[in-house]
């Protein structure tokens, strides 16, 4: 793992703003989620939130768009966004459970954590 990844995770755990967490731009990377045949677009209504939580989500969204991490979308798919209170403020969370249940899992075996740790032992 690259040392910058470690530093990024440390800053993330400190609850720093997006300017400290902005990952490098990775152009040309696309990701497609394979869904079970016949799956209709999944759109879950936004949950009710306090005015404080709505403001946190609005501010976070604006910050992420300005940083180029997310972009506006008109997709038929929609998952609720909400906040979880943490000691350093609010954490933004998205509920993708329904999308996950319609996703075809790749037939690629995940490496065993023990093997990964063994491989890192010589680093």
C-alpha positions as CSV (number, residue, x, y, z in Angstrom):
1,X,0.0,0.0,0.0
2,X,1.3,3.5,-0.9
3,X,2.3,5.7,2.1
4,X,-0.2,8.4,0.9
5,X,-3.0,5.9,1.5
6,X,-2.0,5.6,5.1
7,X,-1.8,9.4,5.5
8,X,-5.2,9.7,3.8
9,X,-6.8,7.2,6.3
10,X,-5.2,9.0,9.3
11,X,-6.6,12.3,8.2
12,X,-10.0,10.7,7.5
13,X,-10.1,9.3,11.0
14,X,-9.3,12.8,12.4
15,X,-12.5,14.2,10.8
16,X,-10.7,16.8,8.6
17,X,-12.5,18.7,5.9
18,X,-12.6,17.5,2.3
19,X,-9.7,19.7,1.3
20,X,-7.4,17.4,3.4
21,X,-9.0,14.3,2.1
22,X,-9.3,15.0,-1.6
23,X,-7.9,11.9,-3.4
24,X,-5.9,12.4,-6.6
25,X,-7.9,12.7,-9.8
26,X,-8.2,9.3,-11.6
27,X,-9.3,9.9,-15.1
28,X,-10.5,7.1,-17.3
29,X,-11.7,4.8,-14.5
30,X,-15.2,3.5,-14.9
31,X,-17.2,1.2,-12.7
32,X,-20.3,-0.7,-13.6
33,X,-22.5,-2.5,-11.2
34,X,-23.9,-5.7,-12.6
35,X,-27.6,-6.2,-11.6
36,X,-29.7,-9.4,-11.6
37,X,-31.6,-9.6,-15.0
38,X,-34.9,-7.8,-14.9
39,X,-33.9,-5.5,-12.0
40,X,-35.9,-2.2,-12.2
41,X,-34.2,1.0,-11.1
42,X,-34.1,1.1,-7.3
43,X,-35.2,4.4,-5.8
44,X,-35.6,4.7,-2.1
45,X,-37.2,7.9,-0.7
46,X,-35.0,10.2,1.4
47,X,-35.7,9.8,5.2
48,X,-36.9,12.6,7.4
49,X,-34.1,14.5,9.1
50,X,-33.6,17.4,11.5
51,X,-32.9,20.8,10.0
52,X,-29.3,20.4,11.3
53,X,-28.8,17.1,9.5
54,X,-30.3,18.5,6.3
55,X,-27.8,21.4,6.5
56,X,-24.9,19.1,7.1
57,X,-25.9,17.0,4.0
58,X,-26.4,20.1,1.8
59,X,-23.0,21.5,2.9
60,X,-21.3,18.2,2.4
61,X,-22.8,17.7,-1.0
62,X,-21.8,21.2,-2.1
63,X,-18.3,20.6,-0.9
64,X,-18.0,17.3,-2.7
65,X,-19.3,18.7,-6.0
66,X,-16.9,21.7,-5.8
67,X,-14.0,19.3,-5.1
68,X,-14.9,17.2,-8.1
69,X,-15.5,14.0,-6.1
70,X,-19.2,13.8,-7.0
71,X,-21.3,15.3,-9.7
72,X,-25.0,16.0,-10.2
73,X,-27.0,13.1,-11.6
74,X,-30.4,12.4,-13.1
75,X,-30.1,8.6,-12.6
76,X,-33.3,6.7,-11.9
77,X,-31.5,5.0,-9.0
78,X,-31.6,6.7,-5.6
79,X,-30.4,5.8,-2.1
80,X,-31.2,7.7,1.0
81,X,-28.4,9.8,2.5
82,X,-28.3,10.5,6.3
83,X,-26.0,11.5,9.1
84,X,-24.6,9.6,12.0
85,X,-23.4,11.6,15.0
86,X,-19.7,11.0,15.8
87,X,-17.4,12.6,18.4
88,X,-15.9,14.9,15.8
89,X,-19.2,15.9,14.1
90,X,-21.5,14.2,11.6
91,X,-20.6,11.3,9.3
92,X,-22.5,11.2,5.9
93,X,-23.9,7.7,5.2
94,X,-25.7,6.3,2.2
95,X,-28.0,3.3,2.5
96,X,-27.3,1.0,-0.5
97,X,-28.8,-2.1,1.0
98,X,-31.5,-2.5,-1.7
99,X,-29.0,-1.9,-4.5
100,X,-26.6,-4.4,-2.9
101,X,-29.3,-7.0,-2.8
102,X,-29.9,-6.6,-6.5
103,X,-26.2,-6.8,-7.4
104,X,-24.5,-9.8,-9.0
105,X,-21.5,-10.6,-6.9
106,X,-18.3,-11.1,-8.9
107,X,-17.0,-14.6,-9.0
108,X,-13.6,-13.4,-8.0
109,X,-12.5,-14.8,-4.7
110,X,-11.4,-12.3,-2.1
111,X,-7.9,-12.9,-0.8
112,X,-7.7,-14.3,2.8
113,X,-6.7,-11.6,5.3
114,X,-4.1,-14.0,6.7
115,X,-2.4,-14.2,3.3
116,X,-2.5,-10.5,2.9
117,X,-0.9,-9.9,6.3
118,X,1.7,-12.6,5.6
119,X,2.6,-10.8,2.3
120,X,2.9,-7.5,4.1
121,X,5.3,-9.0,6.7
122,X,8.3,-8.4,4.5
123,X,7.4,-4.8,3.7
